[in-house]
Amino acid sequence: MLANAIYEGTERAIDEAVQVLFDGLRHPQMKQRLAAATYFLRHTEAGRRRGGGRGGASPDELAEGRALTLKWLDEPEPN
């Protein structure tokens, strides 16, 4: 019974924290919106999957067979 109460309390706190981040995405100040968006992109699975993590795809994701394209910066684009 105590474990259930702790679990429920933790879940409510997480819900509140997520709501604060969603509210931050709609904040009137751009700095607050950017901070909330940055957090979502870096710290959620969906954000990292879309390349929002610090280094984009993780090495584990690249090892799973994702295509990797390298481009030399000094070469002209093919026509």
C-alpha positions in Angstrom: 0.0 0.0 0.0 2.8 2.4 0.8 4.6 1.5 -2.4 1.4 2.3 -4.4 1.2 5.7 -2.7 4.8 6.5 -3.5 4.3 5.4 -7.1 1.2 7.5 -7.5 2.9 10.5 -5.9 5.9 10.1 -8.3 3.6 9.8 -11.3 1.7 13.0 -10.3 5.0 14.9 -9.9 6.2 13.7 -13.4 2.9 14.8 -14.9 3.3 18.2 -13.3 6.9 18.5 -14.6 5.9 17.6 -18.1 3.1 20.1 -18.0 5.6 22.8 -17.0 7.7 21.9 -20.1 4.6 22.1 -22.3 3.7 25.5 -20.8 7.3 26.6 -21.4 6.8 25.8 -25.2 4.0 28.4 -25.2 5.7 31.0 -22.9 5.6 34.6 -24.2 9.4 34.9 -23.8 11.4 33.3 -26.6 14.2 32.3 -24.2 11.8 30.2 -22.2 10.3 28.6 -25.3 13.8 27.7 -26.6 14.8 26.2 -23.2 11.7 24.0 -23.1 12.1 23.0 -26.8 15.8 22.2 -26.2 15.0 20.0 -23.2 12.4 18.1 -25.2 14.7 17.5 -28.1 17.7 16.5 -26.1 16.0 14.4 -23.3 13.2 12.6 -24.9 13.4 9.5 -27.0 11.3 11.1 -29.8 13.5 14.2 -29.8 16.7 12.2 -30.0 15.3 10.0 -32.7 14.8 13.2 -34.8 18.4 14.3 -34.3 17.8 16.6 -31.4 20.3 15.0 -29.1 23.7 16.6 -28.5 25.3 14.5 -31.2 22.3 13.5 -33.2 22.0 9.7 -33.5 23.8 7.7 -30.9 26.6 5.3 -31.8 24.2 2.4 -30.9 21.6 3.7 -33.4 24.3 4.0 -36.2 25.4 0.5 -35.4 21.9 -0.8 -36.0 22.3 -0.4 -39.7 21.2 3.2 -40.2 22.7 4.7 -43.4 25.4 7.2 -42.9 26.4 9.7 -45.6 29.7 11.5 -45.6 30.2 14.6 -47.8 33.5 16.5 -48.4 32.9 20.2 -47.9 35.3 21.3 -50.6 33.8 19.3 -53.4 31.2 20.9 -55.6 27.6 19.5 -55.7 27.0 17.0 -58.6 24.6 18.4 -61.3 
